[in-house]
Structure formats: structure tokens, C-alpha cells
């Protein structure tokens, strides 16, 4: 198997569905669960995943993920695949919440707030927004798989 192999959108969708299910499943169930157009499309995608060594077929004709691999631009969080941009966006949201936790008591007691703190908050908001927008725009199709 090559170390980098391009996956088309439906093969990617099939692989992610198999990881989420986490148990042996047949082509018709894959077709329904991964929203594919026909059992033959599901079978073709499953065969490609078998050829890549990511999925195995058991004695009953069901398919199960052999190995959960890293996908370029994505991070597995349990059985959920998230764009890396979303992780960074959530980190900056956490930083923003911390900044607000520092800011609110100062506003309540009327203490002065330095301009640099306001600048920091604006930069945090902009950075979090950029990462989250990119996560939403990031295509559901991976560029490559890393095995």
C-alpha cells in the first residue's frame, strides 16, 4: 500500500461511516448509513478500502475497519472526525472565555482596563472566527490519508 493515496468523496464518506459504526456491517447498511446511491457504489468503495488495507471483510461478507488512520487536515476525536481548524478555533474560544472571566470583574468594580487588553480580546475574537469559518469551509473530502 502506498503511504499517500487519494480518496474520493464517497470512499471517504464510507470510511468515516465504518469508523463511526465500529462493528462489522454489510454493503446495504453502508449504502443507507453513508447516504450512497446504490449497493454497488457501497461495494466499490468498500473494495477500495479493502485494497488500501483500511478495512477487512469477514467470513460473513461484512466489513469492519482494520485500522483507523490519520487523515490530512482532520483529527479523530473518539469516533468523530473534525477538521483541524475547528480544534484551533475551540482553543481560541477557550482563551476568549478566560479573557472574559478576567474582564467582567474589572467592569463590575469599575477598575481601569488597559488598551492592550482590549486589543488582545479583539485579536482572540478575530483568530477564533477565522479558524471556525475555515473549519466550516473545509471540504469533507480529504486530500490524502496518512498511514
Secondary structure as UniProt FT lines:
FT   STRAND          4..5
FT   HELIX           9..21
FT   HELIX           27..33
FT   TURN            34..35
FT   HELIX           39..51
FT   TURN            52..53
FT   STRAND          55..57
FT   TURN            59..60
FT   STRAND          63..65
FT   STRAND          70..71
FT   TURN            72..73
FT   STRAND          74..77
FT   TURN            78..79
FT   STRAND          80..83
FT   HELIX           84..109
FT   HELIX           115..137
FT   STRAND          145..146
//
